[in-house]
Every structure is written in structure tokens, then in C-alpha cells.
Amino acid sequence: MADRPPAGGPAGPEHGGDADPALRELAAAHGVGISYRGWDGLERPVAAGTLRRVLGALGVAADSPGHVRGSLEQARLAPWRRLLPPIVVAREGMAASFDLHVPHGSPVTVRVIAEDGSQYEAPQLENWEAPVEVDGVLTGRASFAVPEGLGLGWHTVQADAAGMTAQCPLVVTPAQLRPTGALAGRRAWGLTAQLYSVRSARSWGIGDFADLADLAAVAAAEGADFLLVNPLHAAEPAPPVEDSPYLPATRRFFNPLYLRVEEIPEYAYLEPRAQAAIHDAALRLQAANRQPDLLDRDASYTAKLAALEHVFRVRRGPDRARRFGDFCRGQGKGLDDFALWCALAERLDPAAPEWEAEAASPNTDYCAAQRTALADRIEFHRWLQWVCDEQLDAAQHAALGAGMRIGVIHDLAVGVKPGGADAWTLSGVLASGVTVGAPPDVFNQQGQNWTQPPWHPGSLAESGYAAYRDMLRTVLRHAGGIRVDHILGLFRLWWIPEGAPADQGTYVYYDHEALIGILALEAQRAGAFVIGEDLGVFEPWVRDYLAARGILGTSILWFERDADGPLSPESYREQCLTSVNTHDLPPTAGYLAGEHVALRESLGLLRRPVAEERAADSAEQEAVLARVRERGLLPPADAPPPGEQATVEALYAFTGLTPSVLLGVALVDAVGERRTQNQPGTGSEYPNWRVPLAGPDGAVLLEELPANPRVQALLATVRKSLHPVAADGSSPAGK
């Protein structure tokens, strides 16, 4: 299991402080933090009421001293009551063992069935631990070694003892993610972009998968090796849809909003009247592509769905029909249940009572009947996922074909929307009565509530991490890499009891060895890199652990500092994606102008006077700019100030001096955008995730990027910083 949280002191009265030692012991036994260290470095106790509610969400009774005592005894005996653990996790090339619990003195036989069907005997190890009486039976603990030579993959442990049989998954994970090693000595840069905001003349008002392929080709022509985009997870099946790509209905399947209708092969075989109607709808929406005003997902999706309905009705040829069938069989029950949810969600209001009764899960009798009644709609939603899969495959092939070494890097959101597909289909492995967020930090000094249900650590382990594995496999199918948003959540997540303020939560700890190991395994099998967004409050050892497993970190120029101030470029991490900014800040031009402070002040998100906030922000910016001046990338402080664009270019040149293997160039910085994409901790207060790509002169279309002087100047700066030209005109580094 993951490292347990530190003990910390008792809660004071202002925190509801009746967390007695037994309650704290029970919390620690279930991986619930009893204190936490804030962004200011101070240790804070967790209120007793928070501990009880979080334990309740884990299914642990803690409402009274008697419940606490009983739950402590249950926690002690729980592993002794089962023959095998829920899952065994091992690393390739490293010794590992697992325990069985059997009536004392009973003979035990243990074998491992490998993924390829071969069998291995598991050797028994010495274990002199004293037996324990469990429910009137003297029970012993026997230890077995994971067989040597067992390769990477998903295997099965089978055990027989005293007439009992059991089995559990055994997953062997990479000691270190191999694709990361391919970057050694070969630094790379790429674009980072919000796909929905990047529109071409042919977009339907929203950037789409065809734009993804074209943007990758444009970036590759400039020397980029990757294109990192926002999460492409599916939202609601019909308008109105959620704007935030980080609050999806599911993390396993993709958003048909991004489909380019005209790229679907069956579009060519539509009847002329239907094709003309679709063409007219596209033209109406394409007028918005040149407008810098806020995006309208609902208008685009409404028109696309109407068009997709027509294309779906076109008879598929034998080969296309076979491919569709193969896709559906490969995705299995997960796709079937997701498509059922989509069909039901088209007909049932999110607040409809059916969701709490006859449609409470995909396994009810009502849902079994609906699978037949709604068969055509279910097929439509399966088909939408198939054409999404095809267009994502085409985009990755386009990126690699254009010369990128990595291609498209997908983003994995930290969680899902309550009431969405995953919350419905995966309710057995999600916790209820709590949501995920973050304690107060530099982004939001009041804490954040992301309103997402978290994985239930115990139930997820009991399921063998199947839902987690299947999600990763789908996201990685057509990816050169994956960015894991808030990867610290694979170690611990900030749980907030429903109705409580964001700062009245606590951390719940996860089995990071399993979660990181499975992530590394599935990424390695896909030939993909993993980038962990490891910003925010974290325990010091976490970054070292991720680096040892071959997981790249994330560095943002403005946040890289130590006790002496901003880091020199040589002090940045090597195994890292380094960039000047992040989507949770304004583009660099806006950040330099202090627009993030003005925005947070207008939304009431500051905990100190705005004048103090501005002064602190100016001092922090000036400290970074002083580092940039030290390297001769900006004129001295007493010289006339450089222009906005020159400063942005200098900041990116500074990142080129770091040893980081990946450099990210934000497309918004390349075109001179100033508006913030997302203000953490807000919902309707700010139009998050609705800002299209624009520069000082208005909207910027994808086709215009190669001739855009700002874009060309910034990308030339990045290329030069990575591969400086020597005095003899040679380039000392590869590409």
C-alpha cells in the first residue's frame, strides 16, 4: 500500500477537535490523513467530523466510540479472512512475494497462469508469523514468491488450500518505463494547445480531429516532435454539454464533438439532398471561425449530431462493417454500457427519478430491457466511438508521417463529472458522499472543489484495477504520450465531504505502486511516454519515485524556485516537460500584465488585499526576469524595457537553457493571446474553456499559422535555443 500519512497533532476545538487516538488510528489504518502540510509549510490537523465522514465514504463505521472500536477490529482481521489478496503487483526483474491466509497447518498449492497461458509454480517462502484466531478458526499466514522469469503483463494467481480455491490478478509492471529512455540525449520540443480553440476555415465553429492532424503537420514542419492537447474525453451525449474538458462524463471514451463529419468515408455516399443540407450547416457554423468571441459548443454539437445521424444511416461496405464489429468486440462491455448510458441520457433528465431506482446501474432489469428497446440508439453511440477512434488514429499517423518523433500527447483528466457515464457504470469502484479537490494553494487560496467522485481505493483494488486499466488502454490507443493531470492523485487525493468547504477536507492515500505500475505497463505496451503534472503540494519523495519509474515531471517557469529564489536553468529537472506557462494561468503576455491578479480579485479569490497581491506578484515576476537578464536574453534593468513579444521570446529562450528533455510551447503564446482559458476554483463566474485562439488582431485560423510573424519568431527562438549554431555554422545537436 501507499505510504501512510504522518501522525500530526490532535485537532483543536476550532477544527471540531474531538479526534481521539482511536479515531486517528482508524483513519490511518484506512489511508486517511489525520493532518496535512499546507502550501505555506504549516502542519494542520484534520477535524474529527471530516475524518468520520471520509471514513463513512469508505464504508467504515466511525460515528461512535463503539463503531470505531469495531471497525479497528475489522481492519485488523480483514486480510486474515481471505485466502488471497485482491491483487498482487510486482516489478519486472525484482523479487516480490504475497501472502495467503489458510486454516493453520493446511497444505497449500499456488500456481501462476501467465498471460500467454503458460504455468508457473510459486515457491513457498519461510514465514514464522504466529497464527491468529479468525471467527473461531486458527488461521496461518503463508508467503509465496512471484515466480522468476514471469514477464510483463496481466497474469493470474490460483490457490488451493483446505478445500478452498481462489484466484487473483498478478500484474508485473516495468521497473522503468522504456520509451522514456529513447529521449536520452535527444531533447525535443512541441506545441501545447487547447484543440477546441484551434479552428481552421473548415471547422464547424470548434477545433476538431481533422484540425488536430493539420496542426500536427504544421508543427512538424517547424521541427516540433509532439503536440500536447487538452483531454478529449466524452461529455454529455447531446446538448447542453459541459465546457470543461477536465470534467468529462467518461475518461475512457472520446467526445464526438471533435468529429469532422466530412472525413467519415460514408459521407461521400450520402444522397445529394442530405449532403447539401450538411454542407449548408457547416457553412453557417464556419462563419464563427473568424470571430474571437466565446465558443458555442452546443450550437456546433447540435448541428454535428444531426449530420452524423444521416451518415450513420449509410450502409457500410463489408470491410467497413467488419472493422466496426471488430472495434465493438474489442471494447466489450465497457463500450456497451457507455452506449446504453448515452441512449438513456438522451431521454432522461439528469434529475429524473429513474436514475435512483430502476436505472440506478447498467445491471438492473429495467436496463436489460432498455438494451433491446434502445438498440438502434445504442448502436449509434457505439458507431460514434468507432469513427472517433478512426479519426484519432489518422491524426497520430499524420503527426508521425509529418516527421514527429512522438506525435500526439493526450491529456488524462483527474476525474469525472458526477451523474456522468463513469459515475454510473463504475459506481462500484467510486466513492460517494465526497468530492475531489485541492487544499488552499497558490492557485486558489480558498481551496478548490472539482466536484468529482474519487476512486474508492479498496473497491478499485478488489476489482483488480480493471476500470483503471481499460481507461488507460483506450486513451493510449493512438497516442505517442499521455499527460496525467494531477498525477499526485495516484498517491493521494484531497477528499471533501459533500457540502463542506474545500479547505475542510483531508488526503486519502492510494496504492501508488499499483497505480503508477499499471500506468507504466499500459504506456510501455503502447510505446508511449508518460508526463505527470506534478505541480502543487506534494510529499518530497514523490518526484523521486516518479523519476525512478521513468515518468516525466512538469516544470512551469514561474513556479520553479527554491529558498534562494527562481532556479537557474541548469537546476531544472532533466526528466521533465518544461514550459513557460500552464492553462491555469493567462497566456504569458497576460501574465506579464498581471491579468491573473486582476481576474482573481474580481472573482473574490484573494485572501489578502489586492495591492499586496500585486506587489508580491510583481516581485516574483521581477525575480524571474532578473534570471533571464543574467543570461543576456533581455536588456539590463536600467535599459529601455523590451516589448511584450521580445520578453515572451526571451522567457522561452531561457527554458531552452534547461536540461529538460521536453520543452512545451503554448500556442496561445505564439499568437499573442492574452485571455485566460481557465481560472481554477470557478464555474459560471468565468467563461472557462470557451476562449478561441486569437491574437492582437483577432481570431487566428490554423491555416494562418505558418505565415504568422509572431508564430515564426517564437518558434525560431525555441529552435535556436535547443540547437544553437556554432561559429563554423554547424549545429551541435541533431534535429
C-alpha positions in Angstrom: 0.0 0.0 0.0 1.0 3.6 -0.4 3.0 5.3 2.4 0.7 6.3 5.2 0.4 10.0 6.2 2.3 11.4 9.2 0.6 11.3 12.6 0.4 15.0 13.2 -1.1 16.6 16.4 -4.6 16.5 17.7 -7.3 18.7 16.2 -8.1 21.8 18.1 -11.6 23.0 19.0 -11.8 25.3 16.1 -11.5 22.3 13.8 -14.2 20.3 15.5 -11.3 18.8 17.6 -12.6 15.6 19.2 -10.4 13.3 17.1 -9.4 10.9 19.8 -6.5 8.4 19.4 -8.7 5.6 18.4 -10.3 7.6 15.6 -6.9 8.7 14.4 -5.7 5.1 14.5 -8.7 4.0 12.4 -8.2 6.8 9.9 -4.5 5.9 9.5 -5.4 2.2 9.1 -7.6 3.1 6.1 -5.1 5.5 4.5 -7.0 8.7 5.6 -4.7 11.6 6.5 -5.1 12.9 10.1 -3.1 16.0 9.3 -1.6 17.7 6.3 1.1 20.2 5.4 -0.3 23.2 3.6 1.3 25.2 0.8 2.8 27.6 3.4 4.6 24.6 5.1 2.5 24.6 8.2 1.1 21.3 9.6 -2.7 21.4 10.1 -4.8 18.8 11.9 -7.9 17.3 10.3 -11.2 17.8 12.1 -12.8 14.8 13.7 -16.0 15.4 11.8 -14.1 15.3 8.5 -12.4 12.0 9.5 -15.8 10.4 10.3 -17.4 11.5 7.1 -14.5 10.4 4.9 -14.3 7.1 6.7 -18.0 6.7 6.1 -17.5 7.3 2.4 -15.0 4.4 2.5 -17.7 2.2 4.1 -16.1 2.3 7.5 -18.3 2.9 10.5 -16.9 5.6 12.8 -19.9 7.5 14.2 -19.4 6.4 17.8 -16.7 5.1 20.0 -18.2 1.6 19.7 -18.2 1.8 15.9 -14.6 3.0 15.9 -13.5 0.0 18.1 -15.5 -2.4 16.0 -14.0 -1.0 12.8 -10.5 -1.2 14.1 -11.0 -4.9 14.8 -12.4 -5.4 11.3 -9.4 -3.7 9.8 -7.1 -5.9 11.8 -8.8 -9.1 10.7 -9.7 -8.2 7.1 -6.6 -9.6 5.4 -6.8 -12.8 7.5 -10.3 -13.5 6.3 -9.3 -14.0 2.7 -7.3 -16.7 1.0 -5.6 -14.4 -1.5 -5.1 -10.6 -1.6 -7.2 -8.7 -4.1 -4.3 -8.2 -6.5 -0.5 -8.8 -6.5 1.7 -6.1 -8.0 5.3 -6.8 -8.9 8.1 -5.0 -10.8 9.9 -6.7 -13.6 13.3 -8.1 -12.5 12.7 -7.5 -8.8 11.9 -10.1 -6.2 8.3 -9.9 -4.9 6.1 -12.0 -2.7 2.5 -12.3 -1.5 0.6 -13.8 1.5 -2.1 -16.4 1.7 -4.3 -17.0 4.8 -5.4 -20.6 5.5 -6.5 -22.7 8.4 -3.3 -23.3 10.4 -1.3 -26.3 9.2 -3.3 -26.8 6.0 -1.3 -27.7 2.9 -1.4 -25.0 0.1 -0.8 -25.2 -3.6 -0.2 -22.0 -5.5 0.4 -21.6 -9.3 0.6 -18.6 -11.6 -1.2 -18.7 -15.0 0.7 -16.4 -17.3 -0.9 -14.1 -19.8 0.1 -16.5 -22.6 -1.4 -19.5 -20.8 1.9 -20.9 -19.5 2.0 -22.1 -15.9 4.5 -21.4 -13.1 4.7 -22.9 -9.6 5.0 -20.2 -7.0 7.7 -21.3 -4.5 6.8 -21.0 -0.8 8.9 -18.9 1.5 9.5 -19.2 5.2 7.0 -17.4 7.4 7.2 -17.7 11.1 4.4 -15.3 11.9 2.2 -16.6 14.7 -1.3 -17.8 13.6 -4.3 -15.7 14.5 -7.8 -16.8 15.6 -10.3 -15.5 13.0 -14.0 -16.1 13.5 -13.2 -19.2 15.7 -10.6 -20.6 13.2 -6.9 -20.6 13.9 -5.6 -19.1 10.8 -2.0 -19.0 9.5 -0.2 -16.8 7.0 1.8 -18.4 4.2 4.1 -16.5 2.0 4.9 -17.2 -1.7 7.3 -15.7 -4.2 6.3 -14.4 -7.5 8.0 -16.9 -9.9 11.2 -15.7 -11.6 11.1 -15.1 -15.3 7.5 -14.0 -15.3 7.3 -11.3 -18.0 5.4 -8.0 -18.1 1.7 -8.3 -18.2 -1.5 -9.4 -16.5 -1.3 -12.9 -15.0 -3.4 -14.9 -12.6 -2.6 -16.5 -9.2 -4.5 -19.6 -8.4 -4.5 -21.1 -4.9 -5.9 -24.3 -3.3 -6.0 -24.9 0.4 -8.2 -27.0 2.8 -10.9 -27.4 0.1 -10.9 -23.7 -0.7 -9.9 -22.2 -4.0 -9.3 -18.7 -5.0 -7.6 -16.6 -7.7 -6.5 -13.0 -8.1 -4.7 -10.9 -10.7 -0.9 -10.6 -10.7 0.4 -7.7 -12.7 4.1 -7.4 -13.5 5.0 -3.8 -14.3 8.1 -2.2 -15.8 10.8 -1.2 -13.3 11.2 1.8 -15.5 9.2 3.0 -18.5 11.4 2.1 -21.5 10.1 4.8 -24.0 11.5 7.5 -21.7 15.0 6.2 -22.4 14.6 6.9 -26.1 14.8 10.6 -25.2 18.3 10.4 -23.7 20.5 12.9 -25.4 17.7 13.9 -27.8 15.8 16.8 -26.5 12.5 17.7 -28.2 10.0 20.5 -28.3 6.4 20.6 -29.2 3.2 22.7 -29.2 0.7 22.7 -26.4 -2.9 23.6 -27.4 -6.5 23.5 -26.5 -7.8 21.6 -29.5 -11.4 23.0 -29.3 -9.9 26.6 -29.6 -7.8 25.9 -32.7 -10.1 26.3 -35.7 -9.5 26.1 -39.4 -11.6 27.5 -42.2 -13.3 24.1 -42.4 -14.1 23.7 -38.7 -17.7 23.8 -37.5 -17.0 26.5 -35.0 -14.9 24.2 -32.8 -11.5 22.7 -33.4 -11.8 19.0 -34.4 -9.8 15.8 -35.1 -9.0 16.9 -38.7 -7.7 20.1 -37.2 -5.6 18.0 -34.9 -4.0 16.2 -37.8 -3.4 19.5 -39.6 -2.0 21.3 -36.6 0.4 18.4 -36.0 1.6 18.7 -39.6 2.1 22.5 -39.3 4.1 22.0 -36.0 6.1 19.1 -37.5 7.1 21.3 -40.5 8.6 23.8 -37.9 10.6 21.0 -36.2 8.2 20.0 -33.4 8.2 16.4 -32.2 4.9 16.4 -30.3 1.6 18.1 -30.0 0.0 18.1 -26.5 -3.7 18.7 -26.4 -6.4 19.0 -23.7 -8.4 16.0 -22.6 -10.6 14.7 -25.5 -12.9 12.7 -23.2 -16.6 12.4 -23.9 -19.1 14.8 -22.4 -22.9 14.6 -22.5 -24.4 12.7 -25.5 -26.4 15.7 -26.5 -26.5 19.5 -25.8 -26.2 21.2 -23.4 -22.7 19.9 -22.9 -20.1 20.6 -20.3 -17.5 23.1 -21.4 -14.6 21.9 -19.2 -12.6 19.1 -20.8 -11.4 18.3 -17.2 -15.0 17.5 -16.1 -16.0 14.7 -18.6 -18.8 12.2 -18.5 -16.2 9.5 -19.0 -12.4 9.2 -19.2 -12.5 6.1 -21.3 -14.3 7.2 -24.4 -13.9 10.3 -26.7 -16.0 13.3 -27.5 -17.9 13.1 -30.8 -18.0 16.9 -30.8 -14.5 16.7 -32.3 -15.5 14.7 -35.3 -15.0 16.1 -38.8 -18.2 14.9 -40.4 -16.8 15.2 -44.0 -13.9 12.9 -43.1 -16.1 9.9 -42.4 -16.0 7.7 -45.5 -19.7 7.1 -45.6 -20.3 10.9 -46.0 -19.3 10.5 -49.7 -22.3 8.2 -50.3 -25.0 10.3 -48.8 -27.9 11.3 -51.1 -27.2 14.7 -52.7 -30.0 16.4 -50.7 -28.7 15.2 -47.3 -25.1 16.1 -48.3 -26.2 19.6 -49.4 -28.0 20.1 -46.1 -24.9 19.1 -44.1 -22.8 21.4 -46.3 -25.1 24.3 -45.6 -25.0 23.6 -41.8 -21.2 23.6 -42.0 -21.1 26.9 -43.8 -23.3 28.6 -41.2 -21.0 27.4 -38.4 -17.8 28.2 -40.3 -18.7 31.9 -40.1 -17.9 31.7 -36.4 -14.3 30.5 -37.1 -13.1 34.0 -37.7 -14.8 35.5 -34.6 -12.8 35.9 -31.4 -15.9 35.7 -29.3 -16.6 32.9 -26.9 -17.1 29.4 -28.3 -20.5 27.8 -28.5 -20.2 24.1 -28.2 -23.9 23.5 -28.1 -24.5 25.1 -31.5 -21.7 23.1 -33.1 -22.7 19.8 -31.5 -26.4 20.2 -32.3 -25.5 20.6 -36.0 -22.9 17.8 -36.0 -25.3 15.3 -34.3 -27.9 16.0 -37.0 -25.4 15.4 -39.7 -23.9 12.3 -38.0 -27.4 10.8 -37.8 -27.6 10.9 -41.6 -24.1 9.5 -42.1 -24.8 6.7 -39.6 -27.7 5.5 -41.8 -25.5 5.0 -44.9 -24.9 1.3 -45.5 -21.4 0.3 -44.7 -19.4 -1.9 -47.1 -18.3 -5.4 -46.0 -14.8 -4.3 -44.9 -16.1 -1.2 -43.0 -18.8 -3.4 -41.4 -16.1 -5.8 -40.3 -13.9 -3.1 -38.8 -16.9 -1.7 -36.9 -17.7 -5.1 -35.5 -14.1 -5.7 -34.5 -13.9 -2.4 -32.7 -17.1 -3.1 -30.7 -15.9 -6.6 -29.7 -12.6 -5.2 -28.7 -14.1 -2.6 -26.4 -16.5 -5.1 -25.0 -18.9 -4.5 -22.1 -17.4 -1.1 -21.3 -18.5 0.3 -24.7 -21.9 -1.4 -24.4 -22.6 0.2 -21.0 -21.3 3.6 -22.1 -23.6 3.5 -25.2 -26.5 2.4 -23.1 -25.9 5.4 -20.7 -25.8 7.7 -23.7 -29.1 6.4 -25.1 -30.7 6.7 -21.6 -29.2 10.2 -21.0 -30.8 11.4 -24.3 -34.2 10.5 -22.8 -33.9 11.0 -19.1 -33.3 14.3 -17.4 -30.2 14.3 -15.1 -32.6 14.7 -12.1 -35.1 12.0 -13.3 -36.0 9.6 -10.5 -35.2 6.6 -12.7 -31.5 7.2 -12.1 -32.0 6.5 -8.4 -34.3 3.4 -8.9 -34.8 1.2 -12.0 -31.9 2.8 -13.9 -29.6 3.0 -10.9 -26.9 0.8 -12.6 -26.4 -0.8 -16.0 -27.2 -4.2 -14.5 -30.9 -3.7 -13.5 -33.8 -5.5 -15.1 -35.0 -2.1 -16.5 -31.7 -1.5 -18.2 -31.7 -5.0 -19.6 -35.0 -4.3 -21.3 -33.7 -0.9 -22.5 -30.8 -2.6 -24.3 -33.4 -4.1 -26.6 -35.8 -1.1 -26.7 -33.0 1.3 -27.5 -30.8 -1.0 -29.6 -30.6 1.5 -32.5 -29.6 4.4 -30.4 -27.0 2.2 -28.6 -25.6 1.2 -32.0 -25.4 4.9 -32.9 -23.3 5.7 -29.9 -21.1 2.7 -30.5 -20.6 3.9 -34.0 -19.7 7.4 -32.9 -16.9 6.0 -30.8 -15.6 3.9 -33.7 -15.4 7.0 -36.0 -13.7 8.9 -33.2 -11.2 6.1 -32.9 -10.6 6.2 -36.7 -10.0 9.9 -36.8 -7.7 9.8 -33.8 -5.7 7.1 -35.5 -5.5 9.2 -38.6 -4.3 12.2 -36.6 -1.5 10.2 -34.9 -0.4 8.8 -38.3 -0.4 12.3 -39.8 1.8 13.5 -36.9 4.3 10.7 -37.3 4.2 10.8 -41.1 5.0 14.6 -41.0 8.2 13.8 -39.1 7.3 14.0 -35.4 9.1 11.6 -33.2 6.4 11.4 -30.6 3.2 12.7 -32.2 0.0 13.5 -30.3 0.2 13.5 -26.5 -3.2 13.0 -24.9 -4.2 14.5 -21.6 -5.9 12.4 -18.9 -8.3 14.3 -16.6 -8.1 13.7 -12.9 -11.7 12.7 -12.6 -15.2 12.6 -14.0 -18.5 14.5 -13.6 -21.0 13.3 -11.0 -24.0 11.9 -12.8 -22.0 11.1 -15.9 -21.3 7.8 -17.7 -18.4 6.7 -15.5 -20.2 7.7 -12.3 -23.0 5.4 -13.4 -21.1 2.5 -15.0 -18.3 2.4 -12.4 -20.2 3.3 -9.3 -18.9 0.1 -7.6 -15.3 1.5 -7.7 -16.1 5.2 -7.0 -16.7 6.7 -3.5 -20.0 8.5 -2.8 -20.6 11.3 -0.4 -17.3 13.0 -1.1 -15.7 15.0 -4.0 -12.2 15.6 -5.1 -10.3 19.0 -4.9 -7.3 20.7 -3.5 -6.4 22.4 -0.3 -5.6 26.1 -0.3 -2.6 26.8 -2.5 -1.1 29.5 -4.7 -3.7 28.9 -7.4 -6.6 29.4 -5.1 -6.2 30.5 -1.5 -9.6 29.2 -0.5 -9.0 25.7 -1.8 -10.7 24.0 -4.8 -13.6 21.6 -5.1 -13.5 19.9 -8.5 -16.9 18.2 -7.8 -15.6 14.8 -9.0 -16.2 11.5 -7.2 -12.9 9.8 -6.4 -11.8 6.2 -6.9 -12.6 4.1 -3.9 -9.1 2.7 -3.1 -10.3 -0.5 -1.6 -13.0 -1.3 -4.2 -10.7 -0.4 -7.0 -8.1 -2.9 -5.7 -10.8 -5.6 -5.2 -11.7 -5.2 -8.9 -8.2 -5.8 -9.9 -7.9 -2.2 -11.2 -9.8 -3.3 -14.3 -11.6 0.0 -14.9 -8.4 2.0 -14.5 -6.5 -0.4 -16.9 -9.3 -0.2 -19.5 -9.4 3.6 -19.4 -5.6 3.8 -19.9 -5.7 1.4 -22.8 -8.3 3.4 -24.7 -6.6 6.8 -24.1 -3.3 5.3 -25.2 -4.6 3.5 -28.4 -3.5 6.4 -30.7 -1.1 8.4 -28.6 2.6 9.0 -28.6 2.3 10.0 -25.0 0.0 10.8 -22.2 -0.1 13.7 -19.7 -1.6 12.7 -16.4 -3.3 15.7 -14.9 -2.6 16.0 -11.1 -0.6 12.7 -11.1 -0.2 13.3 -7.4 -3.7 11.9 -7.2 -2.3 8.5 -7.9 -0.6 8.8 -4.5 -3.2 10.8 -2.5 -6.3 12.8 -3.3 -7.9 15.6 -1.3 -11.4 14.3 -0.4 -14.0 16.9 0.6 -17.2 15.7 2.3 -20.3 16.8 0.4 -21.4 20.3 1.5 -18.2 21.1 3.3 -15.8 24.0 2.2 -12.9 22.9 0.1 -10.4 23.6 2.9 -12.2 21.2 5.3 -11.1 18.0 3.6 -8.3 15.6 4.0 -6.0 13.4 2.0 -6.8 9.8 1.2 -3.9 7.7 0.2 -3.8 5.2 -2.7 -1.6 2.2 -3.6 0.7 4.2 -5.8 2.9 1.1 -6.5 -0.2 -0.4 -8.3 -1.5 2.8 -9.9 1.9 4.0 -11.2 3.0 0.5 -12.2 -0.2 -0.2 -14.2 0.2 3.2 -15.9 3.8 2.4 -16.8 2.8 -1.1 -18.1 0.0 0.2 -20.4 2.1 3.1 -21.6 5.0 0.8 -22.4 2.8 -1.6 -24.3 1.5 1.4 -26.3 5.1 2.7 -26.9 4.1 5.9 -25.2 5.7 8.4 -22.9 4.1 9.5 -19.6 4.2 13.1 -18.3 3.0 13.6 -14.8 1.6 17.1 -13.9 3.3 17.1 -10.5 2.6 20.7 -9.5 1.1 21.9 -6.3 1.5 20.5 -2.8 3.3 17.1 -2.7 5.4 15.0 -0.5 9.2 15.4 -1.3 9.8 11.7 -2.2 7.1 11.6 -4.8 9.0 13.3 -7.6 12.0 11.0 -7.0 9.7 8.0 -7.1 8.2 9.1 -10.4 11.6 9.8 -12.0 12.8 6.3 -10.9 9.8 4.8 -12.7 10.5 6.7 -15.9 7.6 9.1 -15.5 8.5 12.7 -16.7 7.6 15.6 -14.5 6.3 19.1 -15.3 8.0 22.4 -14.7 6.4 25.8 -15.2 8.9 28.7 -15.4 7.1 30.9 -12.9 6.9 28.2 -10.2 10.4 26.8 -10.3 12.1 28.3 -7.3 13.9 27.3 -4.1 14.7 29.2 -0.9 17.1 31.4 -2.8 14.5 32.4 -5.4 13.9 31.4 -9.1 16.0 28.4 -10.2 18.9 28.9 -12.6 18.2 27.0 -15.8 20.8 24.4 -15.0 18.9 23.4 -11.8 15.8 22.4 -13.7 15.0 18.7 -13.8 16.2 16.7 -16.9 13.3 14.2 -17.0 10.7 16.8 -17.4 8.4 18.8 -19.7 9.3 22.4 -19.1 7.2 25.3 -20.3 6.7 29.0 -19.6 3.0 28.7 -18.6 0.0 26.5 -18.0 -3.6 26.6 -18.9 -4.4 27.6 -15.3 -2.7 30.9 -15.9 -3.2 33.6 -18.5 -1.0 33.3 -21.6 2.4 34.8 -21.0 1.5 38.2 -22.4 -1.5 38.4 -20.0 0.6 37.1 -17.1 3.3 39.7 -17.5 0.5 42.3 -17.4 -0.8 40.9 -14.1 -4.2 39.9 -15.5 -4.3 36.8 -13.3 -4.3 39.0 -10.2 -7.0 41.3 -11.6 -9.2 38.3 -12.5 -8.8 36.6 -9.1 -9.5 39.9 -7.4 -12.7 40.5 -9.4 -13.9 37.0 -8.5 -13.2 37.3 -4.8 -10.5 34.6 -4.8 -7.8 36.6 -2.9 -7.2 36.3 0.8 -5.1 39.4 1.1 -5.6 43.0 -0.2 -5.2 43.3 -4.0 -2.4 45.8 -3.5 -0.4 43.3 -1.6 -1.1 40.6 -4.1 0.0 42.8 -7.0 3.2 43.8 -5.2 4.0 40.2 -4.4 3.3 39.1 -8.0 5.4 41.9 -9.4 8.3 40.9 -7.1 8.1 37.3 -8.2 8.0 38.2 -11.9 10.9 40.6 -11.5 12.9 37.8 -9.8 12.4 35.6 -12.8 13.1 38.3 -15.3 16.4 39.1 -13.4 17.4 35.4 -14.0 16.7 35.9 -17.7 18.7 39.1 -17.8 21.6 37.3 -16.2 21.8 35.1 -19.3 21.8 38.1 -21.7 18.4 37.2 -23.0 16.9 40.6 -22.0 18.5 44.1 -21.8 19.6 45.3 -18.4 17.0 46.5 -16.0 18.1 50.2 -16.4 17.8 50.0 -20.2 14.5 50.8 -22.0 12.1 47.9 -21.4 11.7 45.4 -24.3 8.4 44.9 -26.0 5.9 42.2 -24.9 6.9 39.9 -27.7 10.6 40.2 -27.1 10.0 39.3 -23.4 7.9 36.3 -24.3 10.6 35.1 -26.6 13.3 35.6 -24.0 11.4 33.5 -21.5 11.2 30.6 -23.9 14.9 31.0 -24.8 15.5 30.7 -21.1 13.7 27.4 -20.9 15.9 26.2 -23.8 18.9 26.6 -21.5 17.5 24.0 -19.1 18.4 20.3 -19.4 14.7 19.3 -19.7 14.2 16.6 -22.3 10.9 18.2 -23.5 10.0 21.8 -24.0 6.4 22.9 -24.4 5.5 26.0 -26.5 2.0 27.2 -25.8 0.2 28.1 -29.0 -1.5 31.0 -27.2 1.9 32.5 -26.6 2.9 32.0 -30.2 0.0 34.1 -31.5 -0.1 36.7 -28.7 -3.3 35.7 -27.0 -3.8 37.3 -23.5 -7.1 35.8 -22.3 -7.1 33.1 -19.6 -8.5 29.7 -20.6 -9.3 28.6 -17.1 -9.5 30.2 -13.7 -9.2 27.4 -11.1 -11.9 27.3 -8.4 -14.6 28.9 -10.6 -17.6 27.7 -12.5 -20.1 30.1 -14.0 -18.2 33.1 -12.6 -15.8 32.9 -15.6 -16.2 31.5 -19.1 -13.7 28.8 -18.6 -12.6 26.7 -21.6 -14.6 28.8 -24.0 -11.9 31.2 -25.4 -10.9 30.6 -29.0 -7.4 31.1 -30.4 -6.9 34.8 -31.1 -4.1 37.4 -31.3 -3.9 41.1 -31.1 -5.7 41.4 -34.5 -8.5 39.0 -33.8 -9.1 35.3 -34.4 -6.2 33.2 -35.8 -7.0 30.3 -38.1 -4.9 27.2 -38.3 -4.0 27.8 -41.9 -2.6 31.2 -41.0 -0.1 29.9 -38.5 2.8 29.2 -41.0 2.7 32.9 -42.2 2.1 34.4 -38.8 5.2 36.5 -37.9 4.7 36.1 -34.1 4.5 32.3 -34.5 7.5 32.2 -36.7 9.6 34.4 -34.4 8.8 32.4 -31.3 9.4 29.0 -32.9 12.7 30.2 -34.4 13.7 31.3 -30.9 12.9 27.9 -29.5 14.7 26.0 -32.2 17.8 28.2 -31.8 17.8 27.7 -28.0 17.7 24.0 -28.4 20.1 23.7 -31.3 22.4 26.7 -31.3 24.5 27.3 -34.3 28.3 27.2 -33.7 30.7 29.7 -35.1 31.5 27.4 -38.0 27.8 27.2 -38.9 27.3 23.7 -37.7 24.6 22.5 -35.4 25.9 20.5 -32.4 22.7 18.7 -31.8 20.6 16.5 -34.1 17.4 17.8 -35.4 
